[in-house]
Amino acid sequence: PFDDLIPLKIMRAIFAILVLLHIHQLLHAQHADCKSVEHHDKNQEMDPIIKKTCRYGNIKTISTGTPDEMGRYSWSYKIFLKTKTKENQVTLSDLFGNNADEVQAYLNKEVMKEYKHEMQYPELVECLKTIKLRTYQLDEFRLSFPENDLIHFWIEGRTSGACRNVSLGLATMTYQQFDSLKRINSK
């Protein structure tokens, strides 16, 4: 009856291969590791300052959200590149090098596509018309690693007054696209 069973050596080899495949998938998973921290000022009753730090390969982003008196957040962003000895602040142009023009064109095309899509909603049309669309420079975009399989690039296409909550300027890219376009190796 035991002659029909797969020999133990073959079972061990299959198990070892499966473990190695799983480790390979974990090491090459395409997403950033992000952590958010809220800083509360004990002397004020305002909403907390939010600091989100994300790491992807040798790239680190820090996004800091600061609330106003009405609880609306303004964000600042920094990108760092880690080398063997230190971390240096860089721009998106630095990150994409010779591919910067191609990335800039792609992101502007995506923002225009978003604008046209949002213009289909009658309740947004008047607010969106107040946004002055133009070709944005690559370094005007803000890099963000949300906790999904896309990388976000934001442009501050904001409105004011009654339209304050309407904004425009999200372009996305897969991690695979990002890795193929960036100049700086993430290893």
Secondary structure, DSSP 8 states (H G I E B T S, - for coil): -GGGS--HHHHHHHHHHHHHHHHHHHHT----EEEEEEE--TT--S--EEEEEEEETTEEEEEEEEE-TTS-EEEEEEEEEE-SS-EEEE-HHHHHGGGHHHHHHHHHHHHHHHHHHHTTSHHHHHHHTTS------GGGSEEE--SSSEEEEEEEEE--GGGTT-EEEEEEEEHHHHHHH-SS---
